[in-house]
Amino acid sequence: MPNLKDLKNRIESVKSTRKITKAMQMVAAAKLRRAQEAAEAGRPYAERMNAVMANLSAAAAGSDSAPKLLAGSGDDKVHLLVVATAERGLCGGFNSSIVKLARAKAEELISVGKTVKILTVGKKGREQMKRDFSDLMIDHVDLSEVKKVGYVNAHTIATDIVNRFNAGEFDVATIFFNKFVSVINQVPTAQQLIPASFDADENAETPFYEYEPSEEEILTDLLPRALSTQVFTALLENGASEQGARMSAMDNATRNAGEMIDKLTIVYNRSRQAAITNELIEIISGAEAL
């Protein structure tokens, strides 16, 4: 028979845990609203930038004077994987899903003889990637002290990537993140950054533009900004996805804690009743013996 004191202590412990998970769920819900608004507000700008860049890229494609960020290095031997995750855990499979996609890509590239380099954004991604690819990791971006991720953070990351590309450290760069769909649905996404890739919406009407100066000159100026925008969009999508995943995970944890409390309470009551019954039997047996 379980010890009554131990059962009572365990019930109190689970109740305390439930209070914590409930509080974290409410905090995540509040943060989710702001993060979702930021992600949704940034999408129209990103989509319009993508449309303009797709138009410019199509016009400059194949040109000998096309910017290096668009044309690439002419090779694909060295790949840089930018793995963007959260700084904190307790958000279900949010971090693991991004790392799983990045790990699969790294293993695929290594299997065909490519060289892989890894740049992590977020502590949780670094911790998981270190287990299998510690020798491939070249740098880490720490955003743990940043309360609200802004464009300046994305611009710093994008500038570092561009500088590494210009220095000849890699040929292709891809960023991995979670795209926010809903509280219970975040889609692990891989987006190529370099050589710059822009997919125009086939259903949208593409206006005709005459550019002055030339497309190549405009691209040289806009491509670094477009790269920063892509990184910023990824960070915003990640922010909303993280809070949605945490809210869902804490909701499940709160429900599970409630179910465990109910089960433990039943066991406690039964054990207490059994103890009382045994005491009564002992008293009655002692009285009859006299």
C-alpha positions in Angstrom: 0.0 0.0 0.0 1.4 3.4 -1.0 2.5 5.7 1.9 -0.2 8.3 2.5 2.3 11.1 3.2 4.3 10.4 0.0 1.0 10.4 -2.1 0.0 13.7 -0.5 3.4 15.2 -1.2 3.2 14.0 -4.8 -0.2 15.5 -5.3 1.0 18.9 -4.0 4.0 18.7 -6.3 1.9 18.0 -9.4 -0.5 20.8 -8.4 2.5 23.2 -8.2 3.7 22.0 -11.6 0.2 22.6 -13.0 0.2 26.2 -11.7 3.5 26.8 -13.5 2.4 25.2 -16.8 -0.8 27.2 -16.7 1.0 30.4 -16.1 3.5 29.7 -18.9 0.5 28.9 -21.2 -1.0 32.3 -20.5 2.3 34.1 -21.0 2.8 32.3 -24.3 -0.7 33.2 -25.4 0.0 36.9 -24.8 3.3 36.7 -26.6 1.8 34.7 -29.4 -0.6 37.5 -30.3 2.1 40.1 -30.6 4.4 37.6 -32.5 1.7 36.6 -34.9 0.8 40.2 -35.6 4.4 41.0 -36.3 4.8 37.9 -38.6 1.6 38.7 -40.5 2.4 42.4 -40.8 5.8 41.5 -42.3 4.4 39.1 -44.9 3.0 41.7 -47.4 6.3 43.6 -47.5 8.3 40.3 -47.9 5.9 39.2 -50.7 6.2 42.5 -52.5 9.9 42.5 -52.2 10.0 39.0 -53.5 7.9 39.9 -56.5 10.1 42.9 -57.4 13.3 40.8 -56.9 11.8 38.0 -59.0 11.1 40.5 -61.8 14.6 42.0 -61.6 16.3 38.6 -61.4 14.5 37.3 -64.4 15.6 40.4 -66.4 19.2 40.0 -65.3 19.4 36.2 -65.5 22.2 35.0 -67.7 23.9 38.4 -67.8 27.7 38.4 -67.4 27.3 41.5 -65.2 24.7 39.9 -62.8 25.7 40.4 -59.2 27.5 37.6 -57.5 24.8 37.1 -54.9 22.4 36.3 -57.7 24.7 34.4 -60.0 26.5 32.5 -57.2 30.1 31.4 -57.1 29.7 29.1 -60.1 30.0 26.0 -57.9 28.1 24.2 -55.1 30.9 22.3 -53.3 30.5 24.1 -49.9 27.1 24.6 -48.3 26.3 26.8 -45.4 23.3 25.8 -43.3 21.8 28.5 -41.2 19.8 26.7 -38.5 17.4 29.2 -36.7 15.7 27.9 -33.5 14.6 29.2 -30.2 16.8 30.3 -27.2 14.5 28.4 -24.8 12.8 25.0 -24.6 9.4 23.8 -23.3 7.8 24.4 -26.7 7.1 20.8 -27.8 8.7 19.7 -31.0 9.4 23.2 -32.3 13.2 23.1 -32.1 13.5 19.4 -32.9 11.5 19.7 -36.2 13.9 22.4 -37.5 17.0 20.5 -36.4 15.6 17.3 -38.0 15.2 19.0 -41.3 18.7 20.6 -41.1 20.3 17.3 -40.0 18.7 15.5 -43.0 19.9 18.1 -45.4 23.5 17.9 -43.9 23.6 14.2 -44.1 22.3 14.3 -47.7 25.0 16.8 -48.8 27.8 14.9 -47.0 26.7 11.6 -48.6 27.3 13.1 -52.1 30.7 14.5 -51.2 29.7 18.1 -50.4 31.4 20.2 -47.7 28.9 21.4 -45.0 29.3 24.3 -42.6 26.7 25.2 -40.0 25.8 28.5 -38.5 23.2 28.4 -35.6 20.8 31.0 -34.4 19.4 30.1 -31.1 20.8 28.1 -28.2 18.5 25.0 -28.6 19.6 24.5 -32.2 23.2 24.7 -31.3 22.8 22.2 -28.5 21.2 19.6 -30.8 23.4 20.1 -33.8 26.5 19.8 -31.7 25.7 16.2 -30.9 26.3 15.1 -34.5 28.0 18.0 -36.3 30.2 19.7 -33.7 33.2 19.7 -36.1 31.1 21.4 -38.9 29.8 24.4 -36.8 31.6 27.6 -37.6 29.7 30.2 -35.6 26.7 30.9 -33.4 24.4 33.9 -33.0 23.1 34.5 -29.5 19.8 36.3 -29.2 19.1 35.4 -25.6 19.4 39.0 -24.5 17.2 40.3 -27.2 13.6 40.8 -25.9 12.1 41.6 -29.3 13.8 40.5 -32.5 14.0 43.4 -34.9 15.3 44.1 -38.4 18.6 45.2 -37.1 19.2 41.6 -35.7 18.4 40.1 -39.1 20.5 42.6 -40.9 23.5 41.7 -38.7 23.1 38.0 -39.5 22.6 38.7 -43.2 25.6 40.9 -43.4 27.8 38.2 -41.7 26.5 35.7 -44.3 27.2 38.0 -47.2 30.7 38.8 -45.9 31.5 35.1 -45.6 30.2 34.5 -49.1 32.3 37.3 -50.5 35.3 35.8 -48.7 34.7 32.6 -50.5 33.9 30.5 -47.4 30.9 28.8 -49.1 29.0 28.5 -52.4 25.3 28.0 -51.3 23.5 29.2 -48.2 20.2 27.8 -46.9 18.2 28.9 -43.8 16.0 26.6 -41.8 13.1 27.8 -39.7 9.5 27.0 -38.8 6.8 28.8 -40.8 3.8 29.8 -38.7 0.4 28.4 -39.9 -1.6 28.1 -36.6 -1.1 27.4 -32.9 -1.0 23.7 -33.6 0.7 23.8 -37.0 4.2 25.0 -37.8 5.9 23.9 -41.0 9.6 23.3 -41.0 11.0 25.2 -44.0 14.3 25.4 -45.9 14.8 28.5 -47.9 17.9 29.2 -50.1 19.5 32.5 -49.5 22.6 32.4 -51.7 22.5 32.3 -54.7 19.4 34.4 -54.3 16.2 32.7 -55.2 12.9 34.5 -55.7 9.7 32.7 -56.7 7.2 34.9 -58.3 3.5 34.3 -57.8 2.2 32.7 -61.0 -1.4 33.8 -60.4 -0.4 37.5 -59.7 -0.3 40.0 -62.5 3.3 41.1 -63.0 3.5 44.7 -64.2 6.1 45.7 -66.7 8.8 48.1 -65.4 11.5 50.0 -67.1 14.5 50.3 -64.7 16.9 53.2 -64.5 19.7 52.5 -63.9 20.1 49.0 -65.2 18.7 45.9 -63.5 22.2 44.8 -62.6 22.9 48.0 -60.7 19.6 48.0 -58.9 20.1 44.3 -57.9 23.6 45.0 -56.6 22.0 47.5 -54.1 18.8 45.6 -53.4 20.1 42.0 -53.0 21.7 42.5 -49.6 18.5 44.2 -48.4 16.4 41.3 -49.8 18.6 38.8 -48.0 18.1 40.7 -44.8 14.4 40.7 -45.4 14.4 37.0 -45.9 16.3 36.4 -42.7 14.0 38.8 -40.8 10.9 37.0 -42.2 12.3 33.7 -41.0 13.0 35.1 -37.5 9.4 36.5 -37.3 7.9 33.3 -38.5 10.0 31.4 -35.9 8.9 33.8 -33.1 5.2 33.2 -33.8 5.8 29.4 -34.2 7.7 29.2 -31.0 5.0 30.9 -28.9 2.3 28.8 -30.6 4.2 25.6 -30.0 4.8 26.6 -26.3 1.2 27.5 -25.8 0.1 24.2 -27.2 2.7 22.2 -25.2 1.9 24.0 -21.9 -1.8 23.4 -22.5 -1.2 19.7 -22.9 1.1 19.7 -19.8 -1.6 21.4 -17.8 -4.3 18.9 -18.9 -1.9 15.9 -18.2 -1.2 17.4 -14.7 -4.9 17.6 -14.0 -5.5 14.0 -15.0 -2.5 12.9 -12.9 -3.9 14.8 -9.9 -7.3 13.1 -10.3 -5.7 9.6 -10.5 -3.4 10.2 -7.5 -6.3 11.6 -5.5 -8.3 8.4 -6.1 -5.3 6.3 -5.1 -4.8 8.5 -2.0 -8.5 8.2 -1.0 -8.5 4.4 -1.4 -5.2 4.0 0.5 -6.6 6.2 3.3 -9.8 4.3 3.4 -7.9 1.0 3.6 -5.7 2.4 6.4 -8.9 3.4 8.4 -10.5 0.0 7.8 -7.3 -1.8 9.0 -7.3 0.4 12.2 -11.0 -0.4 12.9 -10.4 -4.1 12.4 -7.4 -4.0 14.8 -9.5 -2.1 17.4 -12.4 -4.5 17.1 -10.1 -7.6 17.2 -8.4 -6.2 20.4 -11.8 -5.5 22.0 -13.0 -9.1 21.3 -9.8 -10.5 22.7 -10.5 -8.8 26.0 
